[in-house]
Amino acid sequence: MTRELLLPIRLKNISGEPIHKPIVVSVKAFGSGMGEVFREKAPTILNSANGNPRDGAAFDYSSALRDLDVLEPNAQTEAVVWRFKLTDPLRTPDMHLAVTGVLRKK
């Protein structure tokens, strides 16, 4: 058993504003919202854009916009597949994320 998880993740713009490239999703931390429950069982991220295997791992969604420069309201990106190596599939901690993009002033 490889304990590898492939997770295709899309982003949807639920705001009322267009979001311009670059759009990056970063892993802030692993652990429950109530503390660091199961943090020691955090998976290893195998394919982050910046090479970080855990906290600080980043995925650039710019190419998931195809030939567009902006993610319009209610639009969604193509999926980016995140690859994880699980330590303990039954006790994987929560993953806390941050999404950044560019808003243009009108």
C-alpha positions as a printed Julia matrix, in Angstrom:
106×3 Matrix{Float64}:
   0.0    0.0     0.0
   1.48   3.36   -1.07
  -0.75   5.59    1.11
  -0.64   8.19   -1.63
  -3.67  10.43   -2.07
  -4.37  12.36   -5.28
  -6.79  15.18   -4.63
  -8.01  17.33   -7.56
  -8.87  20.77   -6.17
 -10.68  23.58   -8.02
 -11.14  27.14   -6.82
 -14.4   29.03   -7.2
 -14.59  32.8    -6.94
 -17.51  33.4    -4.57
 -16.75  37.1    -4.26
 -18.33  39.81   -6.36
 -14.95  40.92   -7.74
 -12.71  39.44  -10.44
  -9.48  37.93   -9.08
  -6.38  38.4   -11.22
  -3.29  36.2   -11.5
  -1.3   35.05   -9.7
  -3.73  33.02   -7.6
  -1.87  30.93   -5.04
  -3.12  28.51   -2.39
  -0.75  28.06    0.57
  -0.88  25.54    3.39
  -0.76  27.58    6.59
  -0.66  24.65    9.0
  -1.88  21.17    9.8
  -3.82  20.47   13.01
  -7.3   20.99   14.34
  -8.81  24.41   14.83
  -8.72  23.66   18.55
  -4.94  23.1    18.64
  -2.47  20.72   17.13
  -4.44  17.47   17.37
  -2.82  14.82   15.12
  -0.32  17.4    13.82
   2.43  14.79   14.08
   0.44  12.69   11.6
   0.4   15.4     8.93
   0.84  14.09    5.4
   3.78  14.96    3.2
   2.86  17.07    0.17
   4.66  15.6    -2.82
   4.07  18.19   -5.56
   3.86  21.73   -4.2
   5.04  24.42   -6.59
   7.64  25.67   -4.1
   8.85  22.23   -2.96
   7.67  22.61    0.66
   6.36  19.28    1.93
   4.14  20.61    4.76
   3.45  24.06    6.24
   4.25  26.7     3.65
   3.55  24.46    0.66
   2.1   26.51   -2.19
   0.12  25.71   -5.33
  -0.04  28.26   -8.15
  -3.45  28.21   -9.86
  -2.49  30.63  -12.64
  -2.25  27.85  -15.25
  -5.6   26.46  -14.02
  -7.19  29.6   -15.51
  -6.14  28.34  -18.94
  -5.57  31.33  -21.23
  -7.48  33.76  -18.98
  -5.84  36.38  -16.77
  -8.73  36.66  -14.33
 -11.13  34.46  -12.37
 -14.5   36.13  -12.74
 -17.18  36.03   -9.99
 -18.85  32.59   -9.81
 -16.27  31.11  -12.2
 -14.02  28.26  -11.21
 -10.55  27.1   -12.17
  -9.55  23.81  -13.69
  -8.49  21.26  -11.09
  -4.94  21.18   -9.78
  -4.06  17.75   -8.43
  -2.44  17.81   -5.01
  -0.41  14.68   -4.14
  -0.12  13.61   -0.5
   1.81  10.8     1.17
  -0.36   9.89    4.18
   1.22   9.0     7.5
  -1.95   7.58    9.06
  -5.04   7.59    6.78
  -7.4    7.33    9.77
  -5.88  10.22   11.71
  -4.97  12.88    9.17
  -5.21  16.36   10.71
  -7.13  19.3     9.32
  -5.36  21.45    6.75
  -5.6   25.24    7.06
  -5.21  27.17    3.8
  -4.78  30.73    2.58
  -5.72  31.83   -0.93
  -4.15  34.95   -2.4
  -4.86  36.76   -5.64
  -4.87  40.27   -7.03
  -7.87  42.63   -6.97
  -7.72  45.62   -9.32
  -8.93  49.02   -8.18
 -11.71  50.48  -10.31
